[in-house]
Amino acid sequence: MSRLVVISNRVAVPKARGAAGAQGGLAGALLAALKPQEGLWVGWSGNENDNPPSAPHIQTNDGVTTATIDLHPQDVEEYYNGYANSTLWPLFHYRIDLTEYSRETGKGYERVNDLFANAAAPLIEPDDLVWVHDYHFIPLGERLRNQGLKNKLGFFLHIPWPPTRLLVSLPYHERLVRALLKYDLIGFQCTEWLESFLHYCVKELGAQVDERTGEITIEGRTTTARSYPIGIDYEHFMEEGRSREAGQAEQRIIASTRDRTAMIGVDRLDYSKGLPERLEGLARLFERYPERVRDLVFIQIAPPSREDIGSYQRIRETLEQKTGEINGAYSQIDLVPIRYVNRGHSTAELFGIYRASKVGFVTPLRDGMNLVAKEYIAAQDPDDPGVLILSRFAGAAQQLTEALLVNPHSPDELESAIRTALEMPLAERKTRWNKLSECVRNENISSWTASFLGDLRDANL
Ligand code: F6P
């Protein structure tokens, strides 16, 4: 069997795994994908270095070999903080108002893609399957081809693909998409993002698209694009749920909320997650039904993220201010309506926290998939399951149709969904949860990996 080489910006060393679930599903998901096979994982070490060594640092931990490289501070600024997270991230999350366009960061992005191609190419053997992940490395496949690699090259985008009308605002958008088409297989989280991509290929590039197979033909070359909804590492998550740590976290929530219902949100502190809008919905509830303050406690876990970027600093300030305002207005001498926690939590702790929370509040404004929604479902007690409130703009909404689907921009809808969740009879909670949990259990990380890699192996070169 061919070896798997994964390339992604973040690399999780196995022992650091606990934090991955809370802070972005990608690293944890890839670790699960790599563990059963003898594979290699190439990415950024997370370190800045004024004199980065050109050869990657290779180590094997718990059966997974990683090859990581340090980046020069200017590379981090232009590639990671700049083009990846101040241009592509906001644009791909439909936030054209936050999107910054600069030649320097664009060049930095290309330079770092070259750097990774130079570092990875010598490590790749002729039979290896190469699987590149996320918006940091859109042009990497083209760069690897330029180095003479003939391997099958797959790419998976973990975030949304924007509508053509937004994408065309990106200078050199054509160059970026043409580079992406150099991969043999391109995967998206759901059909909505896939359809936007195919639309772009037809409208802007004049490509021939077969919507049934996902084949895109341009200038005599054919590549395939399909949707592969990512799932959680179900077995591992359930195993963590049986740990003492999970039980203790569950008890801490139960003991500290007493006769109030806990409603939980867990998100990287990112403007795409709709956190201020979520608070608006909660404020609307308390405004209309002040007595609900005694029924409900909202726990928002939000580990800070990308803290060097202005838009992230601003969203943090907004959130702190709104939390303070709502707590100030609705706290009573013996209770506070919102617990706002900036610390990350281990997978086991999260399991316990989800299980003790009878409402899951997952309302991003736009999200590639959202694995918190799936983890919340997996953690529920089958005899007394909680209710998931889910944004219709998360990729997960296409699969988790038995959740209470909401428009996160509407405080009225959020307010009414919270009341519906609090009042939902046990029989309805069970019926909904049974369907949701079947999907989360079956469409898991192993089936995701198997279906993408199966198609990549079959891809025609
Ligand atoms: O899932 C999307 C993603 O951007 C991943 O690529 C990334 O690892 C994760 O979110 C967390 O973001 P960051 O790596 O910038 O901390």
Residues whose N, C-alpha, C, O or C-beta is under 5 A from the ligand:
A	BS01	F6P	R10 Q23 G24 G25 L26 D134 H158
